[in-house]
């Protein structure tokens, strides 16, 4: 998905219950969606993503894990891409990070998570910098 595109919905599993992706990307805040791989430790991702929620313009973190890798991470929603549709629709591989506007449109995406780049994109998107888009 490219910046400016409305997010596509897809089936996921949240806390062992069938759900939909878009239900986890609302709430009036930016959402940062990090795609873990089978060899990634979601708890390591937690350390990097934690700084997003405490920034001036908070970003709610969401970790997407592959099927059968369900786990719990304190303070961060973890959803299982139970059918692989989320990764397919977002052209995501392990490490891919999407920044979503509060209206569920793609703000930016990276193949590797970079806190400074994410916060710069949030500032641009909210005109909290001289680089308004």
N, C-alpha and C positions, 0 to 999 in steps of 0.2 A: 504494500500500500504506500502510496506517495503522499507527501505533505499536501494538505488541503482536502484529501479524500475522506469521506464519511466512513467510519469503521464498519466493517462487515461483522455481522454476528456469527457465532458458531457455538456448537454444543461443547460444554466443558463439564467437569465434575468438581464441585467445591465441598469440602468436608464430607466426601463420600456420597454427595447428593447430586443428581443430574441438574445442570443449570445452563445458563447462557452467558457468554462472554460479556455482552453489553451491560448486563445487570451488575457487573463488577467494575464498570468504568464510569460510573456516574457519581454525583455527589457534590457538584458545584466546584470541584477542584481539578487541577491538572492531574492526570494519571500517568505514571511511568510504568511501562510494561516491559519486564525483563524476561527473556526466554532462557531458561536453564537447559542444559543438556544432561544426558544420562550420567556423564562423568563429573558434572558440577555438583558442588555442595551448596544447596540453597542458603545455608546458614552463613557461608562466606559472602554470598550476594547480599545478605541482610546488612552486613557491616557497611557496604558501599551505598546501599539504598537508604539507610537510616538517615543520612544527612539531608536527603531531599525533603523529608517531612518537616524539618526544623528550619528550613530556609525562610526568607522574608515572604516569598510567594510559595507556599507549600505545594509539594507534589506528592500525591498518594501513590505509594509503590504497590505493584501487583506482580507477582512472580508466576510465570507460566511454566509448568513442568510437563515432560512427556508422560504418556500413559504408564501407569503402574509405578510412578515415582512420587506418589502423594506423600506430603510431609507437612509439618506445621512449623512456621517461623513466627516468633513472637512479634506482634505489631505490624505484620505484613500479610496481606491476603495471598494465599497460594492456591492456584487453580490448576487442575490437571487437564491437559489437552487430550481428552479421552479418545478422540477419533483422529487426531492429527490434523484436523481441519484448520485450527487457529494458525499453526505454524505454516501450513500451506497457503492460506489466504494472505498472511502477512509476510510471506517469503522470508520466514525467520529461521535462523540457524542458532545453535547455542551461542549466547553472548549478545544477540541482537537486542536492541533497546528501542522502544517506541515511546515518544512523548505525545500524549493525547490531550487535546483541549477539553475543557469542561463540557463542551457540546458534543463530544465523542467524534471529533474530526482529528485526523493525524496532524500534529504540529511539526514533528521532526522524527527522524529515525537514524540509528547508527548501528553498525555491525559489531561495535564494542562499546560498552558503557563508559562514559566519561562525565563525571559529575560537573566539571566546569562547563563543558559543552551543553549539557542539559540545562543548567541554570542560565547560561547565556541565551538559549532558545526561549526559555520562559520569560526572561526580561524583554527580549525582542517582541514576543507575542503579546505582551501586556504593555508595551510602550514604556517600560521602566528603564529604557536606555535611549540613546539617540538613534538607534537602528530599528525603528518601528517597521513592521511589515504589514 
